[in-house]
Amino acid sequence: MSRQALYWLIGLWLALLPHAGNSAETWPRAAGTDFRAMVWNVSRESFYEHRGTYVAALRAINADFMIFDEMSGTHDANDVAGVLQEIDPAHPQAWQVAYGSSGYNQRVVFALRAPLEPLRQFNYLPYPPRLVARLRKVPINPQQREWLDANLAAGIGSFAVEARLGGRRIIAVGVDLQCCGDSDGAWEEDRRHVEAREIRTLLDRVWTARSPDAVIVAGDFNAVRGLRPVNLLQGKHKRAELRLAIAEAKHANGVEVWTWDGRGTPFPSRPIDYMLHSRELSVRQALVFDPETMSADERQRVGLEADEFKPLSEHRPVVVDFAWR
């Protein structure tokens, strides 16, 4: 082969590299989908430490409306926007980002390619004094006490926005409830219940005042002791039009339902991340996005392998295709 021919082949190979790098497809949407929403516990700094893989995953998920929880309290909306603009470099200013301010180090963040209005009522959600008094009696060491006091002072990990999608108004509430607890009577479970009640009470006020076209509540419910925190936020005791349904998500294999990967932890794998919705929305597809439980063809389609995806977070994103009723 002549040197000129070799240079020509190298040039052709280099020209094809960008095309090969962008060959991954997005996860297909269900027929009749009006918009796709995603919620994901991104494990704070992991969102930045694994930036490239997060971008690849978000590109494959291709959600219109993104809800992140357990975002770090040391970052802001500009930091998140900087990551999201890499999803589609041709439209770097497309994403509107709203960054929550309540919660110690488990903030909620919303991103949408349309107007987002943060709801000021959720800027800071204080804990009820009765709960704070109870938790001050919890027997823990001084270091844990310092952390817990700071955590309580920072407020409940929740945030809310009014989002405009296709001319409709959606109130969306993100949550990151207290984790852990090894018994039904543990203080962690007690705290989760209080958080859920406080968030739901505030949501009811905003719902009544704003009369949105639909409501979504999503996040890490940390339901390690059962569905009680989820049920409280569903508002089962309320009128039918104010109740929220669970988008029942499954992995791509159609069998597994866990969103928390408990392998190697004291807590078994189970669903603890949820997306709830009001009756104006119907679910066309609800997926726990995880390359590990996809077929080889599906992994190739989205351009992600299990071993690169798994380190991102111990939580798996819940992706829901919604249609307006």
DRENDO-1510 file (C-alpha; in Angstrom, 1 decimal, always signed):
<recs>
REC; n; res; u; v; w
REC; 1; MET; +0.0; +0.0; +0.0 .
REC; 2; SER; +1.3; +3.4; -0.9 .
REC; 3; ARG; +1.9; +6.1; +1.7 .
REC; 4; GLN; -0.7; +8.3; +0.0 .
REC; 5; ALA; -3.3; +5.5; +0.2 .
REC; 6; LEU; -2.5; +4.9; +3.8 .
REC; 7; TYR; -3.0; +8.6; +4.7 .
REC; 8; TRP; -6.3; +8.5; +2.8 .
REC; 9; LEU; -7.5; +5.5; +4.9 .
REC; 10; ILE; -6.5; +7.1; +8.1 .
REC; 11; GLY; -8.3; +10.3; +7.2 .
REC; 12; LEU; -11.4; +8.3; +6.3 .
REC; 13; TRP; -11.3; +6.5; +9.7 .
REC; 14; LEU; -10.9; +9.7; +11.6 .
REC; 15; ALA; -13.8; +11.2; +9.7 .
REC; 16; LEU; -16.0; +8.3; +10.7 .
REC; 17; LEU; -15.1; +8.5; +14.4 .
REC; 18; PRO; -17.7; +11.1; +15.4 .
REC; 19; HIS; -20.4; +9.1; +13.6 .
REC; 20; ALA; -19.4; +6.0; +15.4 .
REC; 21; GLY; -19.4; +7.8; +18.8 .
REC; 22; ASN; -23.0; +9.0; +18.2 .
REC; 23; SER; -24.4; +5.7; +17.0 .
REC; 24; ALA; -26.3; +5.1; +20.2 .
REC; 25; GLU; -30.1; +5.4; +20.1 .
REC; 26; THR; -32.6; +6.6; +22.7 .
REC; 27; TRP; -34.9; +4.2; +24.5 .
REC; 28; PRO; -38.0; +4.0; +22.4 .
REC; 29; ARG; -41.2; +5.7; +23.5 .
REC; 30; ALA; -44.5; +4.0; +23.9 .
REC; 31; ALA; -47.2; +4.8; +21.3 .
REC; 32; GLY; -49.3; +7.8; +22.3 .
REC; 33; THR; -46.7; +9.3; +24.6 .
REC; 34; ASP; -47.1; +13.1; +25.2 .
REC; 35; PHE; -44.0; +13.5; +27.3 .
REC; 36; ARG; -41.4; +11.5; +29.1 .
REC; 37; ALA; -40.4; +12.2; +32.8 .
REC; 38; MET; -37.5; +10.8; +34.7 .
REC; 39; VAL; -36.5; +10.7; +38.3 .
REC; 40; TRP; -33.0; +9.7; +39.5 .
REC; 41; ASN; -31.1; +9.7; +42.8 .
REC; 42; VAL; -27.7; +10.7; +41.4 .
REC; 43; SER; -25.7; +10.3; +44.6 .
REC; 44; ARG; -24.4; +13.9; +45.0 .
REC; 45; GLU; -20.8; +14.3; +43.7 .
REC; 46; SER; -21.1; +11.2; +41.6 .
REC; 47; PHE; -23.1; +13.3; +39.1 .
REC; 48; TYR; -19.9; +15.2; +38.4 .
REC; 49; GLU; -17.3; +12.5; +39.0 .
REC; 50; HIS; -18.9; +10.3; +36.4 .
REC; 51; ARG; -20.0; +13.2; +34.2 .
REC; 52; GLY; -19.4; +11.6; +30.8 .
REC; 53; THR; -21.4; +8.4; +31.6 .
REC; 54; TYR; -24.3; +10.4; +33.1 .
REC; 55; VAL; -24.5; +12.4; +29.9 .
REC; 56; ALA; -24.5; +9.2; +27.9 .
REC; 57; ALA; -27.2; +7.7; +30.1 .
REC; 58; LEU; -29.4; +10.9; +30.0 .
REC; 59; ARG; -29.0; +11.0; +26.2 .
REC; 60; ALA; -30.2; +7.5; +26.0 .
REC; 61; ILE; -33.1; +8.1; +28.4 .
REC; 62; ASN; -34.1; +11.2; +26.4 .
REC; 63; ALA; -36.6; +12.6; +29.0 .
REC; 64; ASP; -38.5; +15.8; +28.4 .
REC; 65; PHE; -38.7; +16.5; +32.1 .
REC; 66; MET; -36.0; +15.5; +34.5 .
REC; 67; ILE; -36.1; +15.3; +38.3 .
REC; 68; PHE; -32.9; +14.7; +40.2 .
REC; 69; ASP; -32.7; +14.0; +43.9 .
REC; 70; GLU; -29.8; +13.8; +46.4 .
REC; 71; MET; -28.0; +16.5; +44.6 .
REC; 72; SER; -25.2; +18.1; +46.6 .
REC; 73; GLY; -25.9; +21.2; +48.6 .
REC; 74; THR; -22.6; +22.7; +47.4 .
REC; 75; HIS; -23.6; +23.1; +43.7 .
REC; 76; ASP; -26.1; +25.2; +41.9 .
REC; 77; ALA; -28.3; +25.3; +38.8 .
REC; 78; ASN; -25.4; +26.5; +36.6 .
REC; 79; ASP; -23.4; +23.4; +37.5 .
REC; 80; VAL; -26.2; +21.1; +36.5 .
REC; 81; ALA; -26.9; +23.1; +33.3 .
REC; 82; GLY; -23.2; +22.7; +32.4 .
REC; 83; VAL; -23.6; +19.0; +32.4 .
REC; 84; LEU; -27.0; +18.9; +30.7 .
REC; 85; GLN; -25.8; +21.0; +27.8 .
REC; 86; GLU; -23.5; +18.1; +26.8 .
REC; 87; ILE; -26.5; +16.0; +26.1 .
REC; 88; ASP; -27.2; +18.0; +23.0 .
REC; 89; PRO; -24.3; +20.4; +22.2 .
REC; 90; ALA; -26.2; +21.8; +19.3 .
REC; 91; HIS; -28.7; +23.4; +21.7 .
REC; 92; PRO; -26.6; +24.2; +24.8 .
REC; 93; GLN; -29.0; +26.7; +26.3 .
REC; 94; ALA; -32.2; +24.6; +25.9 .
REC; 95; TRP; -32.4; +23.3; +29.5 .
REC; 96; GLN; -34.1; +25.4; +32.2 .
REC; 97; VAL; -32.8; +24.3; +35.7 .
REC; 98; ALA; -34.4; +24.9; +39.1 .
REC; 99; TYR; -32.2; +23.9; +42.1 .
REC; 100; GLY; -33.8; +23.2; +45.5 .
REC; 101; SER; -32.7; +25.0; +48.7 .
REC; 102; SER; -34.3; +22.9; +51.4 .
REC; 103; GLY; -32.5; +19.8; +52.6 .
REC; 104; TYR; -29.0; +19.3; +54.0 .
REC; 105; ASN; -27.1; +17.5; +51.2 .
REC; 106; GLN; -30.0; +15.9; +49.4 .
REC; 107; ARG; -31.4; +18.7; +47.2 .
REC; 108; VAL; -34.0; +18.2; +44.5 .
REC; 109; VAL; -33.3; +19.6; +41.0 .
REC; 110; PHE; -35.6; +20.0; +38.0 .
REC; 111; ALA; -34.7; +20.4; +34.4 .
REC; 112; LEU; -37.0; +21.1; +31.5 .
REC; 113; ARG; -36.7; +22.5; +27.9 .
REC; 114; ALA; -39.5; +24.9; +28.7 .
REC; 115; PRO; -40.4; +27.4; +31.4 .
REC; 116; LEU; -40.0; +26.3; +35.0 .
REC; 117; GLU; -41.4; +28.3; +38.0 .
REC; 118; PRO; -40.0; +27.4; +41.4 .
REC; 119; LEU; -42.7; +27.4; +44.0 .
REC; 120; ARG; -41.6; +29.6; +46.9 .
REC; 121; GLN; -43.6; +27.6; +49.4 .
REC; 122; PHE; -41.0; +24.9; +49.0 .
REC; 123; ASN; -37.9; +27.0; +49.4 .
REC; 124; TYR; -37.6; +25.8; +52.9 .
REC; 125; LEU; -39.6; +23.2; +54.7 .
REC; 126; PRO; -38.9; +23.2; +58.4 .
REC; 127; TYR; -39.3; +20.2; +60.6 .
REC; 128; PRO; -42.1; +20.3; +63.2 .
REC; 129; PRO; -40.7; +21.2; +66.6 .
REC; 130; ARG; -42.2; +18.0; +68.1 .
REC; 131; LEU; -40.1; +15.9; +65.8 .
REC; 132; VAL; -37.0; +17.9; +66.5 .
REC; 133; ALA; -37.6; +17.4; +70.3 .
REC; 134; ARG; -38.1; +13.7; +69.9 .
REC; 135; LEU; -34.9; +13.3; +67.8 .
REC; 136; ARG; -32.9; +15.2; +70.4 .
REC; 137; LYS; -33.5; +12.2; +72.7 .
REC; 138; VAL; -32.1; +9.7; +70.2 .
REC; 139; PRO; -29.0; +8.0; +71.8 .
REC; 140; ILE; -26.2; +8.7; +69.3 .
REC; 141; ASN; -22.6; +9.7; +69.6 .
REC; 142; PRO; -21.5; +13.4; +69.6 .
REC; 143; GLN; -20.4; +13.3; +65.9 .
REC; 144; GLN; -23.7; +11.8; +64.8 .
REC; 145; ARG; -25.5; +14.4; +67.0 .
REC; 146; GLU; -23.8; +17.3; +65.2 .
REC; 147; TRP; -24.7; +15.9; +61.8 .
REC; 148; LEU; -28.3; +15.2; +62.8 .
REC; 149; ASP; -28.8; +18.7; +64.2 .
REC; 150; ALA; -27.3; +20.3; +61.1 .
REC; 151; ASN; -29.5; +18.0; +58.9 .
REC; 152; LEU; -32.7; +19.0; +60.7 .
REC; 153; ALA; -31.9; +22.7; +60.6 .
REC; 154; ALA; -31.5; +22.5; +56.8 .
REC; 155; GLY; -35.1; +21.5; +56.4 .
REC; 156; ILE; -36.9; +18.6; +54.6 .
REC; 157; GLY; -35.3; +17.4; +51.4 .
REC; 158; SER; -38.0; +18.5; +49.0 .
REC; 159; PHE; -38.6; +21.1; +46.3 .
REC; 160; ALA; -41.4; +21.9; +43.8 .
REC; 161; VAL; -42.0; +23.8; +40.5 .
REC; 162; GLU; -44.8; +24.6; +38.1 .
REC; 163; ALA; -43.7; +23.2; +34.7 .
REC; 164; ARG; -45.3; +24.1; +31.4 .
REC; 165; LEU; -45.4; +21.2; +29.0 .
REC; 166; GLY; -47.4; +21.5; +25.7 .
REC; 167; GLY; -49.5; +24.3; +27.0 .
REC; 168; ARG; -50.4; +22.4; +30.2 .
REC; 169; ARG; -49.4; +23.3; +33.7 .
REC; 170; ILE; -47.9; +20.6; +35.9 .
REC; 171; ILE; -47.0; +20.9; +39.6 .
REC; 172; ALA; -44.1; +18.7; +40.2 .
REC; 173; VAL; -42.7; +17.9; +43.7 .
REC; 174; GLY; -39.4; +16.1; +44.2 .
REC; 175; VAL; -38.5; +14.3; +47.4 .
REC; 176; ASP; -35.6; +12.7; +49.1 .
REC; 177; LEU; -36.8; +11.2; +52.4 .
REC; 178; GLN; -34.8; +10.1; +55.4 .
REC; 179; CYS; -32.9; +6.9; +54.7 .
REC; 180; CYS; -32.3; +3.7; +56.6 .
REC; 181; GLY; -33.9; +2.4; +59.8 .
REC; 182; ASP; -33.8; -1.3; +60.9 .
REC; 183; SER; -37.3; -1.6; +62.5 .
REC; 184; ASP; -40.8; -0.2; +62.1 .
REC; 185; GLY; -40.3; +1.8; +65.3 .
REC; 186; ALA; -36.9; +3.3; +64.3 .
REC; 187; TRP; -36.5; +7.0; +64.5 .
REC; 188; GLU; -35.6; +7.0; +60.8 .
REC; 189; GLU; -39.0; +5.6; +59.9 .
REC; 190; ASP; -40.7; +8.0; +62.2 .
REC; 191; ARG; -38.9; +10.9; +60.5 .
REC; 192; ARG; -39.8; +9.6; +57.0 .
REC; 193; HIS; -43.5; +9.6; +58.0 .
REC; 194; VAL; -43.3; +13.2; +59.3 .
REC; 195; GLU; -41.5; +14.3; +56.1 .
REC; 196; ALA; -44.1; +12.7; +53.9 .
REC; 197; ARG; -47.0; +14.3; +55.8 .
REC; 198; GLU; -45.4; +17.8; +55.8 .
REC; 199; ILE; -44.8; +17.6; +52.1 .
REC; 200; ARG; -48.3; +16.3; +51.3 .
REC; 201; THR; -49.9; +19.0; +53.5 .
REC; 202; LEU; -48.0; +21.7; +51.6 .
REC; 203; LEU; -48.7; +20.1; +48.2 .
REC; 204; ASP; -52.5; +20.2; +49.1 .
REC; 205; ARG; -52.3; +23.9; +49.7 .
REC; 206; VAL; -50.5; +24.7; +46.5 .
REC; 207; TRP; -52.7; +22.3; +44.5 .
REC; 208; THR; -55.8; +24.0; +45.7 .
REC; 209; ALA; -54.4; +27.5; +45.1 .
REC; 210; ARG; -53.0; +26.9; +41.6 .
REC; 211; SER; -55.4; +24.3; +40.1 .
REC; 212; PRO; -52.8; +22.8; +37.8 .
REC; 213; ASP; -53.7; +20.5; +34.9 .
REC; 214; ALA; -51.8; +17.6; +36.6 .
REC; 215; VAL; -49.5; +16.8; +39.6 .
REC; 216; ILE; -46.4; +14.6; +39.8 .
REC; 217; VAL; -44.5; +13.6; +42.9 .
REC; 218; ALA; -41.3; +11.7; +42.5 .
REC; 219; GLY; -38.0; +10.9; +44.2 .
REC; 220; ASP; -36.3; +8.6; +46.7 .
REC; 221; PHE; -38.9; +7.6; +49.2 .
REC; 222; ASN; -36.4; +5.4; +51.0 .
REC; 223; ALA; -39.3; +2.9; +51.6 .
REC; 224; VAL; -37.1; +0.3; +53.3 .
REC; 225; ARG; -39.8; -0.6; +55.9 .
REC; 226; GLY; -42.8; -0.7; +53.5 .
REC; 227; LEU; -45.0; +1.7; +51.5 .
REC; 228; ARG; -46.3; +3.9; +54.3 .
REC; 229; PRO; -44.2; +7.0; +53.2 .
REC; 230; VAL; -45.4; +6.5; +49.6 .
REC; 231; ASN; -49.0; +6.1; +50.7 .
REC; 232; LEU; -48.9; +9.3; +52.8 .
REC; 233; LEU; -47.8; +11.2; +49.7 .
REC; 234; GLN; -50.4; +9.5; +47.6 .
REC; 235; GLY; -53.0; +11.1; +49.8 .
REC; 236; LYS; -55.2; +8.1; +50.0 .
REC; 237; HIS; -57.4; +9.8; +52.6 .
REC; 238; LYS; -58.2; +12.6; +50.2 .
REC; 239; ARG; -60.9; +13.0; +47.5 .
REC; 240; ALA; -60.4; +10.9; +44.4 .
REC; 241; GLU; -59.3; +13.9; +42.3 .
REC; 242; LEU; -56.5; +14.6; +44.8 .
REC; 243; ARG; -55.1; +11.1; +45.0 .
REC; 244; LEU; -51.9; +10.1; +43.3 .
REC; 245; ALA; -51.3; +6.8; +41.6 .
REC; 246; ILE; -48.0; +4.9; +41.5 .
REC; 247; ALA; -46.4; +4.5; +38.0 .
REC; 248; GLU; -45.6; +0.8; +38.4 .
REC; 249; ALA; -42.1; +0.6; +36.9 .
REC; 250; LYS; -40.3; -2.6; +35.8 .
REC; 251; HIS; -36.8; -3.3; +34.4 .
REC; 252; ALA; -36.5; -4.0; +30.7 .
REC; 253; ASN; -36.7; -7.7; +31.4 .
REC; 254; GLY; -40.3; -7.3; +32.5 .
REC; 255; VAL; -39.6; -9.1; +35.8 .
REC; 256; GLU; -37.5; -7.1; +38.3 .
REC; 257; VAL; -38.9; -4.0; +40.0 .
REC; 258; TRP; -36.1; -2.9; +42.3 .
REC; 259; THR; -34.7; +0.7; +42.0 .
REC; 260; TRP; -32.2; +0.4; +44.9 .
REC; 261; ASP; -29.2; -1.9; +44.3 .
REC; 262; GLY; -28.7; -3.4; +47.8 .
REC; 263; ARG; -26.0; -5.8; +46.8 .
REC; 264; GLY; -23.2; -5.5; +49.4 .
REC; 265; THR; -25.3; -3.4; +51.8 .
REC; 266; PRO; -27.5; -4.2; +54.8 .
REC; 267; PHE; -30.6; -3.3; +52.8 .
REC; 268; PRO; -31.8; -5.8; +50.1 .
REC; 269; SER; -32.5; -4.6; +46.6 .
REC; 270; ARG; -36.1; -3.3; +46.4 .
REC; 271; PRO; -38.2; -0.5; +44.9 .
REC; 272; ILE; -37.7; +2.7; +46.9 .
REC; 273; ASP; -37.7; +5.3; +44.2 .
REC; 274; TYR; -41.2; +6.2; +42.8 .
REC; 275; MET; -43.1; +8.5; +40.5 .
REC; 276; LEU; -46.6; +9.3; +41.5 .
REC; 277; HIS; -49.1; +11.1; +39.2 .
REC; 278; SER; -52.6; +12.6; +39.3 .
REC; 279; ARG; -55.5; +11.0; +37.4 .
REC; 280; GLU; -55.2; +13.5; +34.5 .
REC; 281; LEU; -52.2; +11.5; +33.3 .
REC; 282; SER; -52.1; +7.9; +32.1 .
REC; 283; VAL; -48.9; +5.8; +32.0 .
REC; 284; ARG; -47.9; +4.4; +28.6 .
REC; 285; GLN; -44.6; +2.9; +29.8 .
REC; 286; ALA; -42.8; +2.9; +33.1 .
REC; 287; LEU; -39.2; +1.6; +33.1 .
REC; 288; VAL; -36.5; +1.1; +35.7 .
REC; 289; PHE; -33.6; +2.0; +33.4 .
REC; 290; ASP; -30.7; -0.4; +33.9 .
REC; 291; PRO; -28.4; -1.8; +31.2 .
REC; 292; GLU; -27.7; -4.8; +33.4 .
REC; 293; THR; -31.2; -6.1; +33.0 .
REC; 294; MET; -31.5; -5.2; +29.3 .
REC; 295; SER; -30.9; -7.7; +26.5 .
REC; 296; ALA; -27.6; -7.5; +24.6 .
REC; 297; ASP; -29.4; -5.9; +21.7 .
REC; 298; GLU; -31.0; -3.3; +24.0 .
REC; 299; ARG; -27.6; -2.4; +25.6 .
REC; 300; GLN; -26.1; -2.0; +22.1 .
REC; 301; ARG; -29.0; +0.2; +21.1 .
REC; 302; VAL; -28.5; +2.7; +24.0 .
REC; 303; GLY; -24.7; +2.4; +23.9 .
REC; 304; LEU; -24.3; +1.6; +27.6 .
REC; 305; GLU; -22.8; -1.4; +29.4 .
REC; 306; ALA; -23.7; -2.5; +32.9 .
REC; 307; ASP; -20.1; -2.2; +34.2 .
REC; 308; GLU; -19.9; +1.5; +33.2 .
REC; 309; PHE; -23.5; +2.3; +34.4 .
REC; 310; LYS; -23.4; +0.6; +37.8 .
REC; 311; PRO; -20.9; +3.0; +39.5 .
REC; 312; LEU; -23.1; +6.0; +38.8 .
REC; 313; SER; -25.4; +5.4; +41.7 .
REC; 314; GLU; -26.9; +2.7; +43.8 .
REC; 315; HIS; -30.3; +3.9; +42.6 .
REC; 316; ARG; -31.7; +3.3; +39.1 .
REC; 317; PRO; -33.7; +6.0; +37.3 .
REC; 318; VAL; -37.4; +5.6; +36.9 .
REC; 319; VAL; -38.5; +6.7; +33.4 .
REC; 320; VAL; -42.2; +7.2; +32.7 .
REC; 321; ASP; -44.0; +7.9; +29.4 .
REC; 322; PHE; -47.1; +9.9; +30.1 .
REC; 323; ALA; -50.2; +10.7; +28.0 .
REC; 324; TRP; -52.9; +13.2; +28.8 .
REC; 325; ARG; -56.2; +11.6; +29.4 .
</recs>
